[in-house]
Amino acid sequence: MNKKRLADIPPNSRSYQNEQAKVVPMQLQNNEATKRLVLHSAKRVIAAHQAELRKLADK
């Protein structure tokens, strides 16, 4: 399986539907702000794929 990673795609060739969809690099630290950011992102991903996750859990 040959997965493409964001780092493999040159920044000038990336196209975005809107400015808010851009992925920007950032340094994660061991603090409360980073913890909140990661938890918020994880909850959004889980909510977006909840039906798929339920099907996998029921297997």
PDB file as gemmi writes it, atoms N, CA and C in Angstrom:
CRYST1    1.000    1.000    1.000  90.00  90.00  90.00 P 1                      
ATOM      1  N   MET A   1       0.837  -1.167   0.000  1.00  0.00           N  
ATOM      2  CA  MET A   1       0.000   0.000   0.000  1.00  0.00           C  
ATOM      3  C   MET A   1       0.891   1.241   0.000  1.00  0.00           C  
ATOM      4  N   ASN A   2       0.729   2.095  -0.964  1.00  0.00           N  
ATOM      5  CA  ASN A   2       1.566   3.278  -1.093  1.00  0.00           C  
ATOM      6  C   ASN A   2       0.748   4.511  -0.735  1.00  0.00           C  
ATOM      7  N   LYS A   3       0.832   4.921   0.519  1.00  0.00           N  
ATOM      8  CA  LYS A   3       0.062   6.077   0.972  1.00  0.00           C  
ATOM      9  C   LYS A   3       0.855   7.347   0.751  1.00  0.00           C  
ATOM     10  N   LYS A   4       0.164   8.377   0.274  1.00  0.00           N  
ATOM     11  CA  LYS A   4       0.798   9.682   0.153  1.00  0.00           C  
ATOM     12  C   LYS A   4       0.632  10.423   1.461  1.00  0.00           C  
ATOM     13  N   ARG A   5       1.665  11.089   1.863  1.00  0.00           N  
ATOM     14  CA  ARG A   5       1.609  11.906   3.070  1.00  0.00           C  
ATOM     15  C   ARG A   5       1.697  13.370   2.655  1.00  0.00           C  
ATOM     16  N   LEU A   6       1.172  14.231   3.505  1.00  0.00           N  
ATOM     17  CA  LEU A   6       1.180  15.653   3.197  1.00  0.00           C  
ATOM     18  C   LEU A   6       2.597  16.157   2.949  1.00  0.00           C  
ATOM     19  N   ALA A   7       3.562  15.618   3.672  1.00  0.00           N  
ATOM     20  CA  ALA A   7       4.949  16.055   3.512  1.00  0.00           C  
ATOM     21  C   ALA A   7       5.506  15.685   2.134  1.00  0.00           C  
ATOM     22  N   ASP A   8       4.911  14.676   1.467  1.00  0.00           N  
ATOM     23  CA  ASP A   8       5.382  14.251   0.152  1.00  0.00           C  
ATOM     24  C   ASP A   8       4.892  15.163  -0.974  1.00  0.00           C  
ATOM     25  N   ILE A   9       3.909  16.006  -0.692  1.00  0.00           N  
ATOM     26  CA  ILE A   9       3.322  16.872  -1.714  1.00  0.00           C  
ATOM     27  C   ILE A   9       3.891  18.279  -1.540  1.00  0.00           C  
ATOM     28  N   PRO A  10       4.503  18.835  -2.586  1.00  0.00           N  
ATOM     29  CA  PRO A  10       5.070  20.179  -2.455  1.00  0.00           C  
ATOM     30  C   PRO A  10       3.982  21.211  -2.123  1.00  0.00           C  
ATOM     31  N   PRO A  11       4.279  22.164  -1.238  1.00  0.00           N  
ATOM     32  CA  PRO A  11       3.262  23.148  -0.827  1.00  0.00           C  
ATOM     33  C   PRO A  11       2.654  23.935  -1.980  1.00  0.00           C  
ATOM     34  N   ASN A  12       3.437  24.229  -3.019  1.00  0.00           N  
ATOM     35  CA  ASN A  12       2.900  25.034  -4.120  1.00  0.00           C  
ATOM     36  C   ASN A  12       1.962  24.247  -5.035  1.00  0.00           C  
ATOM     37  N   SER A  13       1.886  22.925  -4.895  1.00  0.00           N  
ATOM     38  CA  SER A  13       0.987  22.141  -5.744  1.00  0.00           C  
ATOM     39  C   SER A  13      -0.302  21.757  -5.022  1.00  0.00           C  
ATOM     40  N   ARG A  14      -0.421  22.119  -3.759  1.00  0.00           N  
ATOM     41  CA  ARG A  14      -1.626  21.793  -2.995  1.00  0.00           C  
ATOM     42  C   ARG A  14      -2.735  22.774  -3.347  1.00  0.00           C  
ATOM     43  N   SER A  15      -3.924  22.239  -3.586  1.00  0.00           N  
ATOM     44  CA  SER A  15      -5.057  23.121  -3.862  1.00  0.00           C  
ATOM     45  C   SER A  15      -6.088  22.957  -2.754  1.00  0.00           C  
ATOM     46  N   TYR A  16      -6.715  24.047  -2.383  1.00  0.00           N  
ATOM     47  CA  TYR A  16      -7.681  24.049  -1.298  1.00  0.00           C  
ATOM     48  C   TYR A  16      -8.976  24.682  -1.785  1.00  0.00           C  
ATOM     49  N   GLN A  17     -10.097  24.154  -1.296  1.00  0.00           N  
ATOM     50  CA  GLN A  17     -11.378  24.739  -1.667  1.00  0.00           C  
ATOM     51  C   GLN A  17     -11.566  26.088  -0.983  1.00  0.00           C  
ATOM     52  N   ASN A  18     -11.051  26.220   0.209  1.00  0.00           N  
ATOM     53  CA  ASN A  18     -11.112  27.504   0.904  1.00  0.00           C  
ATOM     54  C   ASN A  18      -9.894  27.642   1.810  1.00  0.00           C  
ATOM     55  N   GLU A  19      -9.674  28.841   2.266  1.00  0.00           N  
ATOM     56  CA  GLU A  19      -8.487  29.114   3.082  1.00  0.00           C  
ATOM     57  C   GLU A  19      -8.520  28.396   4.427  1.00  0.00           C  
ATOM     58  N   GLN A  20      -9.712  28.160   4.986  1.00  0.00           N  
ATOM     59  CA  GLN A  20      -9.809  27.516   6.283  1.00  0.00           C  
ATOM     60  C   GLN A  20      -9.423  26.040   6.224  1.00  0.00           C  
ATOM     61  N   ALA A  21      -9.400  25.446   5.044  1.00  0.00           N  
ATOM     62  CA  ALA A  21      -9.089  24.027   4.908  1.00  0.00           C  
ATOM     63  C   ALA A  21      -7.587  23.758   4.837  1.00  0.00           C  
ATOM     64  N   LYS A  22      -6.781  24.792   4.825  1.00  0.00           N  
ATOM     65  CA  LYS A  22      -5.338  24.603   4.716  1.00  0.00           C  
ATOM     66  C   LYS A  22      -4.787  23.861   5.926  1.00  0.00           C  
ATOM     67  N   VAL A  23      -3.817  23.031   5.659  1.00  0.00           N  
ATOM     68  CA  VAL A  23      -3.099  22.330   6.724  1.00  0.00           C  
ATOM     69  C   VAL A  23      -1.807  23.093   6.958  1.00  0.00           C  
ATOM     70  N   VAL A  24      -1.586  23.462   8.191  1.00  0.00           N  
ATOM     71  CA  VAL A  24      -0.377  24.211   8.513  1.00  0.00           C  
ATOM     72  C   VAL A  24       0.451  23.421   9.520  1.00  0.00           C  
ATOM     73  N   PRO A  25       1.761  23.438   9.377  1.00  0.00           N  
ATOM     74  CA  PRO A  25       2.604  22.727  10.340  1.00  0.00           C  
ATOM     75  C   PRO A  25       2.603  23.451  11.682  1.00  0.00           C  
ATOM     76  N   MET A  26       2.692  22.690  12.750  1.00  0.00           N  
ATOM     77  CA  MET A  26       2.772  23.295  14.073  1.00  0.00           C  
ATOM     78  C   MET A  26       3.519  22.368  15.017  1.00  0.00           C  
ATOM     79  N   GLN A  27       4.139  22.958  16.004  1.00  0.00           N  
ATOM     80  CA  GLN A  27       4.855  22.195  17.012  1.00  0.00           C  
ATOM     81  C   GLN A  27       3.909  21.897  18.167  1.00  0.00           C  
ATOM     82  N   LEU A  28       3.724  20.626  18.477  1.00  0.00           N  
ATOM     83  CA  LEU A  28       2.896  20.255  19.613  1.00  0.00           C  
ATOM     84  C   LEU A  28       3.775  20.184  20.852  1.00  0.00           C  
ATOM     85  N   GLN A  29       3.248  20.701  21.945  1.00  0.00           N  
ATOM     86  CA  GLN A  29       3.996  20.721  23.195  1.00  0.00           C  
ATOM     87  C   GLN A  29       3.236  19.934  24.249  1.00  0.00           C  
ATOM     88  N   ASN A  30       3.859  19.721  25.356  1.00  0.00           N  
ATOM     89  CA  ASN A  30       3.236  18.985  26.446  1.00  0.00           C  
ATOM     90  C   ASN A  30       2.583  19.980  27.407  1.00  0.00           C  
ATOM     91  N   ASN A  31       1.429  20.549  26.971  1.00  0.00           N  
ATOM     92  CA  ASN A  31       0.727  21.511  27.815  1.00  0.00           C  
ATOM     93  C   ASN A  31      -0.781  21.377  27.607  1.00  0.00           C  
ATOM     94  N   GLU A  32      -1.541  22.139  28.374  1.00  0.00           N  
ATOM     95  CA  GLU A  32      -3.004  22.042  28.332  1.00  0.00           C  
ATOM     96  C   GLU A  32      -3.579  22.467  26.982  1.00  0.00           C  
ATOM     97  N   ALA A  33      -3.003  23.481  26.357  1.00  0.00           N  
ATOM     98  CA  ALA A  33      -3.519  23.954  25.072  1.00  0.00           C  
ATOM     99  C   ALA A  33      -3.397  22.867  24.005  1.00  0.00           C  
ATOM    100  N   THR A  34      -2.270  22.191  23.960  1.00  0.00           N  
ATOM    101  CA  THR A  34      -2.075  21.106  23.001  1.00  0.00           C  
ATOM    102  C   THR A  34      -3.029  19.959  23.301  1.00  0.00           C  
ATOM    103  N   LYS A  35      -3.207  19.647  24.569  1.00  0.00           N  
ATOM    104  CA  LYS A  35      -4.125  18.573  24.955  1.00  0.00           C  
ATOM    105  C   LYS A  35      -5.544  18.883  24.490  1.00  0.00           C  
ATOM    106  N   ARG A  36      -5.996  20.127  24.696  1.00  0.00           N  
ATOM    107  CA  ARG A  36      -7.341  20.522  24.255  1.00  0.00           C  
ATOM    108  C   ARG A  36      -7.473  20.429  22.746  1.00  0.00           C  
ATOM    109  N   LEU A  37      -6.443  20.871  22.025  1.00  0.00           N  
ATOM    110  CA  LEU A  37      -6.466  20.835  20.565  1.00  0.00           C  
ATOM    111  C   LEU A  37      -6.562  19.407  20.045  1.00  0.00           C  
ATOM    112  N   VAL A  38      -5.755  18.518  20.593  1.00  0.00           N  
ATOM    113  CA  VAL A  38      -5.744  17.122  20.149  1.00  0.00           C  
ATOM    114  C   VAL A  38      -7.063  16.435  20.494  1.00  0.00           C  
ATOM    115  N   LEU A  39      -7.581  16.655  21.698  1.00  0.00           N  
ATOM    116  CA  LEU A  39      -8.857  16.048  22.082  1.00  0.00           C  
ATOM    117  C   LEU A  39      -9.999  16.559  21.212  1.00  0.00           C  
ATOM    118  N   HIS A  40     -10.015  17.850  20.922  1.00  0.00           N  
ATOM    119  CA  HIS A  40     -11.056  18.421  20.072  1.00  0.00           C  
ATOM    120  C   HIS A  40     -11.001  17.803  18.672  1.00  0.00           C  
ATOM    121  N   SER A  41      -9.798  17.691  18.121  1.00  0.00           N  
ATOM    122  CA  SER A  41      -9.642  17.104  16.786  1.00  0.00           C  
ATOM    123  C   SER A  41     -10.073  15.646  16.773  1.00  0.00           C  
ATOM    124  N   ALA A  42      -9.689  14.901  17.791  1.00  0.00           N  
ATOM    125  CA  ALA A  42     -10.062  13.484  17.865  1.00  0.00           C  
ATOM    126  C   ALA A  42     -11.571  13.324  17.971  1.00  0.00           C  
ATOM    127  N   LYS A  43     -12.214  14.160  18.768  1.00  0.00           N  
ATOM    128  CA  LYS A  43     -13.672  14.086  18.907  1.00  0.00           C  
ATOM    129  C   LYS A  43     -14.374  14.406  17.593  1.00  0.00           C  
ATOM    130  N   ARG A  44     -13.847  15.355  16.832  1.00  0.00           N  
ATOM    131  CA  ARG A  44     -14.442  15.695  15.530  1.00  0.00           C  
ATOM    132  C   ARG A  44     -14.325  14.527  14.558  1.00  0.00           C  
ATOM    133  N   VAL A  45     -13.172  13.868  14.535  1.00  0.00           N  
ATOM    134  CA  VAL A  45     -12.975  12.721  13.643  1.00  0.00           C  
ATOM    135  C   VAL A  45     -13.908  11.586  14.039  1.00  0.00           C  
ATOM    136  N   ILE A  46     -14.013  11.314  15.325  1.00  0.00           N  
ATOM    137  CA  ILE A  46     -14.897  10.246  15.799  1.00  0.00           C  
ATOM    138  C   ILE A  46     -16.341  10.556  15.444  1.00  0.00           C  
ATOM    139  N   ALA A  47     -16.770  11.797  15.648  1.00  0.00           N  
ATOM    140  CA  ALA A  47     -18.147  12.178  15.327  1.00  0.00           C  
ATOM    141  C   ALA A  47     -18.419  12.064  13.829  1.00  0.00           C  
ATOM    142  N   ALA A  48     -17.451  12.427  13.011  1.00  0.00           N  
ATOM    143  CA  ALA A  48     -17.634  12.380  11.562  1.00  0.00           C  
ATOM    144  C   ALA A  48     -17.723  10.949  11.040  1.00  0.00           C  
ATOM    145  N   HIS A  49     -17.078  10.006  11.709  1.00  0.00           N  
ATOM    146  CA  HIS A  49     -17.030   8.623  11.232  1.00  0.00           C  
ATOM    147  C   HIS A  49     -17.719   7.663  12.191  1.00  0.00           C  
ATOM    148  N   GLN A  50     -18.660   8.164  12.967  1.00  0.00           N  
ATOM    149  CA  GLN A  50     -19.285   7.361  14.007  1.00  0.00           C  
ATOM    150  C   GLN A  50     -19.995   6.128  13.454  1.00  0.00           C  
ATOM    151  N   ALA A  51     -20.711   6.264  12.353  1.00  0.00           N  
ATOM    152  CA  ALA A  51     -21.431   5.120  11.784  1.00  0.00           C  
ATOM    153  C   ALA A  51     -20.453   4.027  11.355  1.00  0.00           C  
ATOM    154  N   GLU A  52     -19.368   4.427  10.729  1.00  0.00           N  
ATOM    155  CA  GLU A  52     -18.352   3.466  10.286  1.00  0.00           C  
ATOM    156  C   GLU A  52     -17.703   2.765  11.484  1.00  0.00           C  
ATOM    157  N   LEU A  53     -17.432   3.521  12.537  1.00  0.00           N  
ATOM    158  CA  LEU A  53     -16.831   2.935  13.734  1.00  0.00           C  
ATOM    159  C   LEU A  53     -17.782   1.953  14.409  1.00  0.00           C  
ATOM    160  N   ARG A  54     -19.077   2.270  14.419  1.00  0.00           N  
ATOM    161  CA  ARG A  54     -20.065   1.361  15.015  1.00  0.00           C  
ATOM    162  C   ARG A  54     -20.127   0.041  14.240  1.00  0.00           C  
ATOM    163  N   LYS A  55     -20.067   0.113  12.907  1.00  0.00           N  
ATOM    164  CA  LYS A  55     -20.091  -1.105  12.093  1.00  0.00           C  
ATOM    165  C   LYS A  55     -18.873  -1.968  12.390  1.00  0.00           C  
ATOM    166  N   LEU A  56     -17.719  -1.340  12.558  1.00  0.00           N  
ATOM    167  CA  LEU A  56     -16.507  -2.097  12.881  1.00  0.00           C  
ATOM    168  C   LEU A  56     -16.610  -2.719  14.271  1.00  0.00           C  
ATOM    169  N   ALA A  57     -17.199  -2.009  15.210  1.00  0.00           N  
ATOM    170  CA  ALA A  57     -17.336  -2.527  16.571  1.00  0.00           C  
ATOM    171  C   ALA A  57     -18.301  -3.705  16.626  1.00  0.00           C  
ATOM    172  N   ASP A  58     -19.289  -3.732  15.738  1.00  0.00           N  
ATOM    173  CA  ASP A  58     -20.291  -4.795  15.741  1.00  0.00           C  
ATOM    174  C   ASP A  58     -19.824  -6.062  15.035  1.00  0.00           C  
ATOM    175  N   LYS A  59     -18.680  -6.027  14.387  1.00  0.00           N  
ATOM    176  CA  LYS A  59     -18.184  -7.212  13.670  1.00  0.00           C  
ATOM    177  C   LYS A  59     -17.814  -8.309  14.625  1.00  0.00           C  
TER     178      LYS A  59                                                      
END                                                                             
